Amino acid sequence: MLGANAVLLIGMKTVTLFCGVILTTLTYRAYRRTRAPAMRALCLGIGFVTLGAILGGSLHQFVGMPVAQSVTVEELFTAAGFFILTYSVYTDQPTTTN
């Protein structure tokens, strides 16, 4: 049986997954509509952060990876996601075609 901390962790990871998928979907739709490189980078960045959160928890819960290693995997994805998010702020505006 799962302890209270495990149930709370699974609940929070579920909320993270739910919100991350919604945000990633919305930014992907915005990218498809505008073709803006910033939107593409934003979508990828949010996707990486979401994937990292879910992957870190899943590796620990389902694969049995030690907490320190699964958190390291999670943080690698989070750092990459935030790097991509930062890039999305500085990327060029879309070019217009006539």
N, C-alpha and C positions, 0 to 999 in steps of 0.2 A: 504494500500500500504506500502511496506517495505521502510525504510529509507536507505540512502547510507551506513551507518555503518552496518546495517543488511545484505545488499547485499554483502558487503565486507567480513563480517564474514562467510556467507554461502559459498562464493567463496573460501575462505581460507580453510574452513572445507572440501570442496569438493576436493581440491588439496591434503590435508592431507590424506583423505580417499583413493584417487587414488594412491598416492605414498606409503602409508602404506600397501595397499593390494598388490601392486607389490612387495615391499620388503618382506612382509610376505610370499608370494607365492614363491619367489626365494629362501628364506632361508629354506622353507619347502621342496622344491625340493632338495636343497643341503643336508638337513638332510636325506631325503629318499635315496639319492645316497650314502652318506657316513656313515649313522647311528651314526654320531658323537654327543655325548651329548651336546657339545658346540653349534652345529647348532640347535638342538632342543630348547635349552634355548634361543638362539638368536631369533629364530622364535617366541617363546612365548612372549619374551620381546617386540619385535616390534609390535606384535599383541595387547598386552595390551596397549601400548602407543597409537596406532591407535584407538583402541576401546574406550579408555578414551576420546580422542579428539572428536570423533563422538558422543559418548554418552552424554558428557557434553553439547555440542551444541544442540543436539536433545532434551534433557530434558528441556532445556530452551525454544526452539522454538516451539516444538510440544506438550509438556505436560504442559507448563506454570510454570515450577519450577523456583523459584527466581534465579537470576544470582549467588548469593553467594553459594547457595546449589548446583547448577549444576556445578560450577567451582570446588567445593569441591569434587564432584564425579569424575570429570575429573582428578583432581590432585591425587586422590587415585589410579586411574588406571595408571597414569603417573609414580607415585612413585613406584608402584608395577612393572611396566614395566622396569624401570631403575634398580631396584633391581635385576630383572631376567637377564637383560643385563649385569650387573656387574658380576653376578654369571657365565654367559656364558664365561667370560674371564678367570675365575679361575677353571672351571670344568675340570675334567681329560680328557686326550686324549682317543680316542676310543681304545678299545682292539682289537688286531688282532687275528684271529683264523687261525690255520694251517690246 
